[in-house]
Amino acid sequence: MASEASMTKDTILAAIAENPKARPRDLADKLDLPEAALVNAQLGAGAMRLEAALTRLVPAICTLGEVMALTRNESAVHEKIGVYDNFHPGDHASMVLTQDIDLRIFPRHWAHAFAVEKEVDGAIRRSIQVFDAAGDAVHKVILRDRSNLAAWNLILRDLKGPEVDPIFAPRDPVEGAKGDVGKADILRREWDRMTDTHQFLRLTAKLKMNRLGAYRMVGGPHAMALAPDALNAALVAMSETTTPVMIFVGNRGCIQIHSGPINKLVPMGPWQNVMDPGFNLHLRADHVAEVWLVDKPTKRGPAVSIEAFDARGMLILQCFALRKEGGEDQSAQFRALTDALPRHNPEEALA
């Protein structure tokens, strides 16, 4: 972020004031700054640094009552309304597991945290915002009318962080597809032996591949390339059939999951939006470059997913059939939906 050092706090605040309706991430990109630098410039004027330690911050968030959880990457924004609870800490990965707020959290990427109070349409919007070492947002918690303000005030009192300006690390580049044609037969053989979807990333790491590289190597019936517009077609079919699904959107520091049907789709320009009570999804459909239909074996039967990537190879989102322990398995309905999706046609791509 070359311009970060040359922009003073006053310059950043002036840019924020001149662009009151700009999304923070969009303004940060315009200014060639990490998003956290915009928040940091507002320290003492609506923003306060918090302790970013997961084991301190998440239990405090659990006291806030009903809030909105927001996790995003460059191409998708995932918003869920609910209550944080059932927190399971871990050194490598932590979890929040409730019916509405379902998170997989990776603590080493929770580097900077802020409490923010901002006037929006005559009311104060309160939020906790967490960023990685590069200053990119990994998770946000936005308070609602029914949130516990007494708990919010205790967070401001008890979790106040250091009053030093953070130093943001360079952003890690996106890793493109990484595969090895010479190991394709090993990949197929080990793929068939999987009994749990979580074994997949261990397999690709062992073979020095990554997710997209493995999909390109393994071939059908394990992974089938779909047309880029298949993701939007899938969302339309999900809304028309109210097929219960699991929609994962994540980044390096957090993955957020919606479980249930989707109903109302509202396309706006390049954005396709799910606008349901309790769940919103905002997808830059024009960022979708590759879509894969993936079939992984598990003890409970095949786990079928629709997975979308941007042109650089970054994972945008994943959709699975809803399969809850002790609940109805929606795999057959989801499989019927995926059978109708348009397949990738290389000749059309070259036309």
Helices and strands as residue ranges (DSSP letters): H 9-18, H 24-31, H 35-40, E 47-50, H 54-61, G 62-64, E 66-72, E 76-83, E 87-88, E 94-97, E 102-105, G 107-109, E 112-120, E 123-131, E 137-143, H 149-158, G 181-183, H 184-192, H 199-206, H 211-218, E 223-226, H 230-241, E 245-250, E 254-260, E 271-276, E 279-284, G 285-287, E 290-296, E 303-309, E 315-321, H 331-339, H 346-350
